[in-house]
Amino acid sequence: MEMKTALTIAGSDSSGGAGIQADLKTFSALGVYGMSVITAVTAQNTQGVFGVEELSEKIITGQLDAVFQDIPVDSVKIGMLSNAEIIQIIARKLRVYQPHHVVLDPVMVSKSGYDLLRPEAKAALIEHLLPLATVLTPNLKEASVLVGHPVETLSDMKEAAKALAEKGPQAVLVKGGHLQGEAIDILYDGEKWRTFEGKRIATKNTHGTGCTLSSAIAAFLAKGHSLEEAIQRAKQYIQGAIAHALELGHGAGPTHHFHEWYTATGSKQG
């Protein structure tokens, strides 16, 4: 059986719940071979982000070339890119290597409020990366930053998705995890709308949910699913991961990326 592949381009989370670590766990759980390009290293745990150190442009470029020149890449997930120079490097290499699918998760601020994208880099993200994205996956806060005004309701989400789609991505998925009530996401592909509803799970342990959802979408795209199918399957996966979230640390614990495998083998959690 042919092994499909996915590449994550993102920052490292030392606690293992988000970033590169969450992406690779998700790829593995969904049967896709995962590869990584690390853009920054964070000092991070379930309580917050305490420091960020960006990698050099040289090593980021070297990682990209090393992967693309050797192993076929069926899909790419992009997460934390902290400055304009890194964004431009990624965009330039994506135009050279032209991967089939690019899932762009515009990670800007951590749950604890730490700025992960420099303010001056927003313009570079919009100009250089949005036009290369198969799908852009902002949450409400990220959508608000990208469109320049608050996005707080379903109507706001639709307007934001349409405005962002005009900036170049093939589709925009505005995630409603921060809405009151059920978790509703809205997809706009430039022509039609699609709503994805999910059951809201009462838990504080949601560390890494955004990274996990976007990497799950990338995994299912790599396996040949349509965008709508990939999003629907990714939503189902993240709901299970949140439902089985782990009570680790003193803050927001991580989702359980291997919940299906642990259940199937009878392994105990905790």
Buried (B, 14 or more C-beta within 10 A) or exposed (E): EEEBBBBBBBBBBBBBBBBBBBBBBBBBBBEBBBBBBBBBBBBBBBBBBEEBEBBEEEEBBEBBBEBBEEEEBBBBBBBBBBBBBBBBBBBEBBEEBEBEBBBBBBBBBBBBEBEBBBEEBBEBBBBBBBEBBBBBBBBBBBBBBBBEEEBBEBEBBBBBBBBBBEBBBBBBBBBBBEBEEEBBBBBBBEEEEBEBEBEBBEBEBBBBBBBBBBBBBBBBBBBEBEBBEBBBBBBEBBBBBBEBBBEBBEBBBBBBBBBBEBEEEEEEEE
